[in-house]
Amino acid sequence: MPTVDFPANEFENRLSRTQKLMRADKRDALFFTAEAEMRYFTGFRTLFWQSPTRPWFLIVPASGKPIAVIPEIGHALMAKTWIDDIRTWASPNASDDGISLLAEALKPFKNIGMLMGRESCLRMSFLDFKALQSRLPGAEFGDCSPLMQSIRMVKSKTEIEKIAAICAIASASFENAAELFHPGQTLKQAFKNFKIDLLNRGADDVPYLVGGCDQGGYSDVISPATDRPLEKGDILMLDTGASLDGYFCDFDRNFAVTSASDAAKKAYRTLHNATDAGLNAARPGNTCADVFCAMQKIIDQDSNNVGRYGHGLGLQLTEPPSIIDFDNTVLKPGMVITLEPGMELGKNKIMVFEENLVIEDGPPRLLSRRAPAELPIL
């Protein structure tokens, strides 16, 4: 049975790629507890993950279809996916929140992979995980982070289409800035207008919307909106992670309110040029570090308080790899990444630029519509 977001063959292809690498890595099974992997292999998409009360488990064997071990409350939705083996229990449970059921499902497997590396988490209590290990004395749990990252970093054609669609929606909303933002308006109202515009244009949700606004630049790039009014000389930045069918865009735009200082205009042009350098370096065979260094050369600042100049993008707002000088991940066609150079404009003021793109044979393809070359003025 196809899911709402993808046909069954999308998941069959993901599973086939994964199992091929598992056999090469001598893994009997992979064990997951987090939303992204559950959704990647099953199509099970729900906002119920916002609640930390119930644990959710997925087993991907080296042969055969995945096994879902989940609370009974999720059975009806999981049954709409392509998954056949769904084992449930009544959760929350005072003494055994699915651990007996999970141990029984994992019993046939000896070499079990789990996400243990950078950007991973264990979404079950550590005490329950210790209890699970005690029930499986012959099993060995090892890190499968490199394996899974290599799989998920390269997107399928259908995944790229989803990301391109939400990028097009967000691009159109940013291009409507003159209708959404104006001097005297509070930053909170600007955010609200933008979010409504995204939803009206077809976004499913706007789980992530941050930004900044201050004279000549802003102090950080993760702040929620405040009641501060937009004033002449402000630089307004909004950074959106809108979603469609569970896939994200993630890019920002900068605007000057009424007028812009020469320093702000210069910084904007520098970041636009740095993005050009990143796009020129974003070729198959080059590394993430190569792309970072190409942008850093244009920015030419010793300090970098943002830390990286981009990242992977897909069914999570940020995914591996990182565009940073120590990430030597080799770029491959099908990878979807962001380019996000940033620079300082003076004491406690910065500016950040961001675009979304997919790596292809030859030049990359922009998924976000490119920001104008000169700082837009509202």
N, C-alpha and C positions, 0 to 999 in steps of 0.2 A: 504494500500500500504506500503510495507516495505521501510525503509530508507536505505541509503547507508551503515551505520555503524551497525545497529541492525534490526532484524525482529520486526514486530509490537508487538508480544507477550511480548518482553522485556519491552516495555513501558506500556503495559497493566498490567504487574505484578508490576511495580513500582507504577503505579497509584492505584492499588488495595491495596497495602501495605499502601500507604499514606492515602487513604480515610478511611481505617479502624482506623488508629490513629487519623485522623481528627474527626471522629464521637465520639471517646472516649474523645477527647479534646474539644468537642462541638464547632468545627469550621465549619462554613457554607462554607467558601472558603479560599483558600490561594492565595495571590497576590504577584507576583514576577516581578522584573525589571532588574535582572542581567543575564549575559550569562549562568552561570553554571546551574541554575535552569531551564532556558529556554531549554537548551540542554538536561538536565536530563529527562524532561518530554515529550519533543517533538522530539528530534533528530535533531533539527535545528542547523546546524553547519556552521559557516561562519567567515571569518576574518574581516567582515564588522564591528564587534564589536570594532575594533581599532578606529573607528570614534566615537567621543562622541556627534556628532550633533543630531542624532535621538534617541528618547527613544523607548524602546520595552517593551511590557507588556504581562504577562501571568496570567491567572486565572485558578486555579485548584479547581473546586467545590467539595462538599462532595459526590456528585453522578454525574455521567456523565463524558464526556471527557473534557479535558482542552480547554480553549478558548484563542486564540491568538489575541491580539489587537496590530497590528504592522504597521509600515509604508508600503505603497504600494510597495516600492522597494523590500521588502522581501516576497511578496505574492507568486511569482513563486517558490521560494525555499521552503517556508513553505508548499505549496501545495503538495510537494513531500514526506512529512512526513505522519504520521498516523493521523494528526490533520484535523478535518472537519470544525470546526467553526473558520474561519479566518476573522477578521474584520480589515479593513485597512483605512488609510487616507493618503492624500498627505503631506509628511513631508520633510523638515521643513515647519512649518506653523507659520505665524506671530503672530496670536492671540490665537490659539487653537491647540496645538500640540498633538492631540489625546485625550485630557482630556474629552471632551463631549462623545466621543465614549466609552472611558474607564468607565466613570461614569454610562453610560447606561448599560454596561455589568455587572458592580458590583452592580447595583441597587437592584437585588433580594436578596442580601446577607447582613446579619446584623453583624455577628461575623467573621471578616476577619483577617486572620493571615498574618503577614509579618516578614521578617528577620530583627531583631532589635538588636541581640546580637553580641558577639565577632565574628570577621571575616565576617561581613556582611556590605553591603553598599546599599544606595538608588540611583539607576542609573536613576534618573530623577531630574529635578530641584526641589528644595525645594518649590519654589513658586508654581509650578504646583501641587505638592503634597498637599499643603495647599488649592489650588483651588479645587482639587479632594475631599478633606474632606468637604469643604463647600457645595459641590453638593450632598453629602451623609450624611445628618445630623443625620439619624437614625443608621448609621453604626458605629461599634466600631472596631478599628484597634488594634490588640494585637500581642505580640511577639510569633512567631512560630519557633524560632531558635532551641530550644531543640528538637522539633518534627522532623524538617528537618535534623538536624545533626544525629539523631539516625537512620534515614532512609538511608542517603547517606553514613554513615560510613561503613555499611555492604554491600559489593559488591556482585553482582550476579556472577554466574559462567562465563557468557560471558564477564562481565567487567574485571574479574580477568584474563581471557585469553588475553584480549587486553593489559593489563598492563604487563603481562608476556612476550608478544611478543615484546614490545618496550624495556623491560629490557634486553631481549636476544640480541637485536640489539646493544644496548649501551654496553653491556658486551663484545661483539665481537670487537667493536671499541676500547674499552680500552685495550683489549688483543693484539691489533695491534699497541700498543704504540711505539715499537721499529722502526716501519716503518713510524710513523707519527711525532715523536719528536726527536730532536737531538741537541747537544751542538752547540751554535752559532746561532741557529735559533731564530727569534724573538718570543716573546710570542704571538703576534698577528698572526703570521704565524702558530704557533702550534694550536691555536684555530681554524683557518681557515681549516687546514688539518683535524682536528678532526670532524668539522662540515660536511665537504665534505664526509668523511668516513661514518658518520652516515647516510647521505642521500643516499649514494651509496648502503648501506646495507638494505635500505628499510624504514627508518624513513620518515614520512611525512614532518616533520618540526623540527627545533631546536630552539624553542622560548626562551629557557633559557640556556645560557652557560657562566659561570663565573669561576673564579679561582684565583690563586695567584702563585707567584714565587719569591723566595728570598733565601739568604744564610741561610741554616739551618732551614728554616720555612718561613711562610708568615704572613703578618700583618692583613689580613682580608680574608673573603671567598665570597665576593660579587663583586669584582672588574672586570671591563671589561679589555680586553687585551690591552697591550701597545707594544711599539716597543723595549722594553728591551730585549736583547739577553739572551738566556739560558746559564748559566755559571757553571763551575765546583763547586760543593758544594751546588748548588741550590736545593730546594725542589719545584717541580712543582706539582700543584694540579689543576685538572679540575673537575667541577661539572656541570653535564648536566641534563637538563629537556627536553629531546627529546620527540616527540609525535607521536602517530599512531592512526588514526581514532578518534582523539580528546582526547586520554588518554595518561598520562604522565608516564615516569620513572623519578626518581630523586635520583641520587647517584654520588659519586665522586671517584676518585682514586688519589693516591700520587705516585710520582716518584722522585728519586734522580738523579741529572745530574752528570754523571761520577763517583762521589763518595758521600758518606754520612757520616756525623759526627756520633759519638757514641750517642750523645743526640737525634739526629733525629731518629736513628734506635730504640732507647729505647722507644721514644714517640710512634712510629709506632706500636711496639709490644704491648705497653700498650693499645692503642686504639683498636687493634685487640682483645686483651683479654677482654676489656670492651664490645666490640660487642658480644663476646661469652656469657658474663654475661647477656647482653640484650636479646639475643636469648633464653637463658635458662629461663629467667623470662617472656618472651612473650608467656604466656599460657592463654587460656580462664579462666576467673574468676579473674585473676590478673588485677591490674589497670595500667594505664599509669605511675602513680607515682611509682609503684613497679618497673617497667622497668627502669625508670630514676634512682632510688636509687641504683639498682643493678649495673648499669654502673658507677654511681658516686662513688660507693665504690671502684671500681678498679682504677679509675682515681685519686681519693684521693687528689683533689685540692680544696682549699677554694673558689677560684675565678672561675667564669664561664661566660665569656663575650659573649658567644653565646646565652645563655638563656635557650635553651631546647636541648634535645638530640634526636629529631626526631619529626615526625608528620604524619598525614594521607596523603594519596596519591590517585589520581584517575583522574577524568576529570578536576581537577585543580592540579597545581604543588604542592601546599600545601593545605591541608584540615584539619579540626578537625579530631581527637583529637591532643593534643600536648603531647609529651613525656617530661614531666616536673613534678616537685615535687608537684604542686598544682592541677594537672589534675587527678581526681579520676574516669575518664571514665573506665568502666569495659571492658576488651577485650573480643571480641566474634569472633567465627569462621566467616570468610568472610571479616574481616577488613584487609585492606592493609595499612601498615605503613612503615615508614623509621626508622632505627636506625642510629643516627648521633651524636656519642660522639665526643667531642673536648677537647683539653687541651692546656695549655700554655707551651711554650718551653723556655721561658725567656722573656726579655723585648721586648714587641711589636711583639712577634713571637708566632704563634699558629700552630696546626695541627688538621685537622678534618677528620673523617672517616664516610662513609655512605653506608648503604645497604638497599635494598627494600625487603619486605617479606609480606606474607599473613598469618594471624592467622588461624590455623586449630585445630581440636581436637587433643590434644597432642602437639608435637613440631611444630613450625611454618615452613613454606616452603619458602626458599629463592627464590625470583624472579630475583634478580641480581646474577650473578655468583660471588661467594665470592672472595674478594681481597686476594692476597697471604699473607701468615703469616709474611713474611719478606719484608722490604721496597725494591721495585724493583729499580734497577739502570739502567739508560739509557746509 
